[in-house]
Amino acid sequence: MSEAFVHCRGVTKRFGETTAVNDVSLEVERGQTLALLGPSGCGKTTLLRLISGLERPDAGTISIDGVQVSGDGKYVAPEKRRVGMVFQDYALFPHLSVRDNIAFGMSGGGRNERVDRLLAGTGLTGLGSRMPQELSGGQQQRVALARSLAAGPRVMLLDEPFSNLDPELRHRLREAGRAILESLQLTAIFVSHDQEEALSLSGRLAIMMNGRIEQVGAPSQVYNHPATRAVASFLGDANFLPGEFRDGRLQFELGSVTAKSDLSGAVEVMVRPERLRLDGDTGIPVEVVHSDYFGHDQLATVRLPSGDVVKVRLQPGRNFEIGSRTSLSLAGDVVLFPA
Ligand code: ATP
């Protein structure tokens, strides 16, 4: 029987009246990177702190590599769990050089060589003798990563590690972080507010809301087949329209199409903006009421004959004046939820 490397079973953590983590069960396989994404205050940080041992659960158990570390009266101290943590405010020791910061938690021989390897692995070769205040934010963040890797963790927990950085640096560090985790085959859980980051960086994605895990799966699975309306509207852009579904056929304002669902009768139809097309040969008449330009693409808001508005992701190079009239058609799958 293969057991998950990190395994939370029915974990609950309360702070007074607040249930920060509510009956969470989560499995992360060895070597896997799981992204934990959810709105502010949904319990992400608390869940990481429970796994690291900085918090004790009120109910449930946590095991790492088959050994129970929390729950049922068991409690293994954080320093014995071999869990590495990198947080947004990477507190480096200001009076120690980069090299000494990294070597701080190391024991045993070959320290210099191990520090060199970590410097190289995090792209910091040549900076070992600098002091933390002589580094950029991104470099400091890499020192923090190297320092937590130096202790030989079995699991890495990263809490919004890149959120203080500008987008360009963030992107580079994200790639570097992924390469490091992959090369060391470390099991990692990282918390993010940033949807693109979570979708692109992780092998698996868990969506957390109100202290609960709403859905876990491959990023594309969660995006394309959201389990609940809440997940659909949280992750990416989503349009919701009323419809009727019977015997495999959906009727709604955009037409009559086949769809898959166990539901019957009145439904709510979720359509992603990139599954809609403007200005095709067929379609229903719409008016463009708004447009958001993002550089790499553009999101138009159009009004349907019913008065409902939907967002449409435009093809590169397409442009529609506000107030212009065109046609809208469906160009992909929809997801149905109970009305
Ligand atoms: P964010 O994305 O904003 O960092 P989060 O998803 O990480 O949020 P947590 O920090 O885990 O959320 O907080 C979950 C809930 O628990 C929040 O309502 C928070 O106010 C509460 N909470 C967290 N830590 C404590 C604490 N030590 N004492 C009291 N309440 C707490």
Boltz pocket constraint, residues with backbone or C-beta under 6 A from the ligand:
constraints:
  - pocket:
      binder: B
      contacts: [[A, 15], [A, 16], [A, 18], [A, 19], [A, 20], [A, 38], [A, 39], [A, 40], [A, 41], [A, 42], [A, 43], [A, 44], [A, 45], [A, 46], [A, 47], [A, 193]]
      max_distance: 6.0
